[in-house]
Amino acid sequence: MAEGFGRFWPGEFAHKIRIAIGELEETLDHLDKALESKYLTDEQHLEMSALGERAAGAAVKFVRYLEAAGPDWKKDYLARRRGQYRTRRAKRRAEFKGTPDPAENAGPTHDRPSRTEPEPKNE
């Protein structure tokens, strides 16, 4: 489940939750076998099985929630992010329009050779 959360996108997260549900079902099966082999008492089995069933039910509902986001969720999310970025960029540009040209503040450049002038040859 933690790996799915780290993936961020609902579809990928739902996939990892489905895998976790399968693993939980396997664990519940092991609990049944442990009861048959008398490794657990009836009371222990009921308590652990109830927790496992509750967890599985919650996970199934969570997958439904994630799937409700639909396949366009990622596209819509990225479009919103692009829009926010463009808005911030336009705001920065508007703030910089009133500032002086940085080339005017460059200072003297007489000790640097021009890039178009050839270097003097030392013979």
C-alpha positions in Angstrom: 0.0 0.0 0.0 2.8 2.4 0.8 4.3 1.8 -2.6 1.0 2.6 -4.2 0.8 5.8 -2.3 4.3 6.7 -3.5 3.1 6.3 -7.1 0.7 9.2 -6.6 -1.6 8.5 -9.6 -4.9 7.0 -8.7 -4.8 4.2 -11.3 -1.4 3.0 -10.2 -2.3 3.4 -6.5 -5.5 1.3 -7.1 -3.4 -1.4 -8.8 -1.1 -1.7 -5.8 -4.1 -1.8 -3.4 -5.6 -4.7 -5.5 -2.3 -6.6 -5.0 -2.5 -5.9 -1.2 -6.0 -7.2 -1.2 -4.8 -10.5 -2.8 -2.0 -10.7 -0.2 -4.6 -10.2 2.6 -6.8 -12.9 1.2 -3.8 -15.2 1.3 -3.2 -14.3 4.9 -6.8 -15.0 5.8 -6.4 -18.5 4.1 -3.4 -19.1 6.3 -5.4 -18.2 9.4 -8.0 -20.8 8.4 -5.2 -23.4 8.0 -3.7 -22.4 11.3 -7.1 -23.0 13.0 -7.4 -26.4 11.3 -3.9 -27.3 12.6 -4.8 -26.1 16.1 -2.2 -23.4 16.1 -4.9 -20.9 17.0 -7.9 -21.0 19.3 -11.3 -20.2 17.9 -11.3 -16.9 19.7 -7.9 -15.9 18.2 -9.0 -17.0 14.8 -12.3 -15.0 15.0 -10.5 -11.9 16.2 -7.8 -12.0 13.5 -10.2 -13.0 10.7 -12.5 -10.1 11.7 -9.6 -7.6 11.4 -8.6 -9.1 8.1 -12.1 -8.9 6.7 -12.5 -5.3 7.8 -9.2 -4.4 6.2 -10.2 -6.2 3.0 -13.5 -4.4 2.9 -11.9 -1.0 3.5 -9.4 -1.7 0.8 -12.0 -2.6 -1.8 -13.9 0.6 -1.0 -10.7 2.6 -1.4 -10.1 1.0 -4.8 -13.6 2.0 -5.9 -12.8 5.6 -4.7 -9.6 5.7 -6.6 -11.2 4.3 -9.8 -13.9 6.9 -9.5 -11.2 9.5 -10.4 -11.4 8.1 -13.9 -8.7 7.8 -16.6 -8.7 11.5 -17.2 -7.6 12.4 -13.7 -4.0 12.5 -14.6 -4.6 14.5 -17.7 -6.8 17.0 -15.8 -4.2 17.3 -13.0 -1.4 18.0 -15.4 -3.4 20.6 -17.2 -4.2 22.4 -13.9 -0.5 22.3 -13.0 0.5 23.7 -16.4 -2.1 26.5 -16.0 -0.7 27.3 -12.5 2.8 27.4 -13.9 1.8 29.7 -16.8 0.0 32.0 -14.4 3.1 32.3 -12.1 5.4 32.8 -15.1 3.2 35.6 -16.5 3.1 37.3 -13.1 6.9 37.2 -12.9 7.2 38.6 -16.4 4.8 41.4 -15.5 6.9 42.2 -12.4 10.1 42.4 -14.4 8.8 44.7 -17.1 9.5 47.8 -15.0 13.1 46.8 -14.2 16.1 48.2 -16.1 17.8 46.1 -18.8 20.6 44.0 -17.1 22.9 44.7 -20.1 23.0 48.4 -19.2 24.4 47.5 -15.8 27.1 45.2 -17.1 30.0 47.6 -16.4 33.1 48.1 -18.5 34.3 45.4 -20.8 37.4 47.0 -22.3 39.8 44.4 -20.8 38.0 41.5 -22.4 38.7 40.8 -26.1 35.8 40.8 -28.5 34.7 37.4 -29.6 34.8 38.5 -33.2 38.3 39.8 -33.1 41.1 37.2 -33.7 43.5 36.6 -30.9 46.9 38.2 -31.4 49.6 35.8 -32.5 52.8 35.6 -30.4 55.7 35.0 -32.8 
